[in-house]
Amino acid sequence: MRKLGLILLAMITLVLAAPLAHAVQPDEVMADPAKEARARELSRELRCMVCQNQSIDDSDATLAKDLRLLVRERIAAGDSNKQVLDYLVARYGEFVLLKPRFETHTLVLWLVPPLVLLGGGLALWLHVRRRADTVARAGDAAAPLSADEQARLDRLMADGSDRTA
């Protein structure tokens, strides 16, 4: 039982420590800490073309390593962050960015999610409103009892009161 607990603890530790591990190899690290910080920041904004939903900073893929080295080359050459991103977008397309830019050709990416959310909220509101109207109309539509029905109800009520006494 104790062995199982240790194994479980080791697995939990590995799962929690995994996000802290980065794929940047020691031979990729720049000598200047400020430039390395810029490179890491840019690497977190760029998509690994192999992994697709992972940044090149976190990916172990060969292409991600090549992109990390390219980012460091451009920084060493004196490019600004914007110039590095523009270079990579020109070379690989907008898909290389994890967070697409807000431009006319990417408006759909930015506007569809809030519009879907608003549409869903509106549909839910209309559904609740219609359901409340239906329930209200059903309550109003209840016709009064006929004379025969009322007499039968009175008999049943009278018979029921005798039994409870």
N, C-alpha and C positions, 0 to 999 in steps of 0.2 A: 504494500500500500504506500509506503514511504517512497519507494522507487518511482511509482506512478506520479506522485506529487512532485518529485524533482524533475521528472520528464516534462510534466505539464508546466512547471515554472520556467524551465528552459525554453519551451516553445513560446510561451507568452513573452518572455524577454526578447526572443528573436523577432517576434512579430512587432513588438513595440520599438525595437531598435532599427528595424529595416528602413523606415523613412529617414533616419539619420545618416545612413550610408549613402555616399555619393559615388558616382562612377568615375569621377575625375581621378586619373592616375597621377602619381607623384612626378612623373616625367613631363606632364602637361602643365604643371603649376608654374606661373610666371614668377620671376625673382622680385618684382615690385609688388608689394601687397595691395596698393591702390589699384593697379592695373588688373591684378588677379581678382580683386573684389568686383571690378567692372565686368570682367570676363564671366565670372560666376553669375552675376546679375543677368547678363545677356543670355547666358546658357539656360537659365530658368525660363526665359521667354520664348525659346525656340523649341519647336517640335522635332522629335526624332522621327525621321521619315520611315524608319523600319517599325518602331514601336507604336507610332501614331498618337497615342494619348499620354506620352511621357516626354518630359523635357530632355534635351540632350545632356543636361547636367546629371540626370538620374539614370540615363540609359547606358548599358554596357555594349551596345551594338557598335560595330566597326565604323559605320557611317556617322554615328553620334560622336565618336572619338575624332573622326576627321573634321566634323563641323566644329567641335570644341577647339581643335588646333587652328582651324581657319579663323575662328573668332579671335583667338589669341594673336594670330599673325596680323590681322587687321588692326587690333588694338596696339600692337607693337609698332605698326607702321604709322601710328598717329591718328587713326580714324576715330571720330566721335561715335558714341553709341548709336545715334541715328544713322550715321554713314555705314556702320557695320550692319545694322538691320536692313537698310536699303540695299546694300550689296547682296545680302543673302536672299532677300525677297526678289531682287532682279534675277538672281541665279536659279532659285528653286521655286519661286512663286509665293503667293500669300499663304499657302498651306503650311509653310515652314513656321509661321507664327502661331503660338498656342492661343493668343488672344488677338483675333483679327482687328485690323484698324477700322475706325469708324469713318467710312468713305461711302460714296454713292453706290459703288458696286457691292458693298457689304451691308447695305441697309437691311436687307432681308434677314441676315443673320442676327442683327441687333433688334429688329422690330417684331419679328414673328413670336418669340417667346412671351413678351408682355401682352401682345394682342391675343394670343391663345389663352393666356391666363385671364384676361378681361372677358373674353368670349365665354369661357367656362363659368366664370362668376356670374355673368349675365344669364346664361342658360340655367344655372342653379337657382338664381333669384326668380326667374320666370316660372320654373317648375314649382317652386314652393308657393308662389303666388297663385298659380292655377290650381294647385291642390287645395289651398285654403279656400279659394272661391268655390270649388266643387263640393267641399265639405259643408260650407255655409249654405249653398243652394240645396244640398240634400236635406239639411235640417229644416230649411224653410219649406221644402216641398212635402213634408210629412202632412198628409191630409187628416183632418179630424176624424174621429171614430164615428161610424154610422150608429144608428140607434140600436140595431141588433148587436153590434160589436160591443157597445158600451154596456148593454144589459148583460152580455156574457161575461165581460170583465168584472162587472159588479158581483155576479154570482160566484165567480172564481175567487174573488177577494173575500167574499163572505164565507165561502167554504174554507178558505185558507185560514181565516181568523179563528174559526171554530177549532181547528186542529191544533193551533198553537196554544190555546188556552188550557 
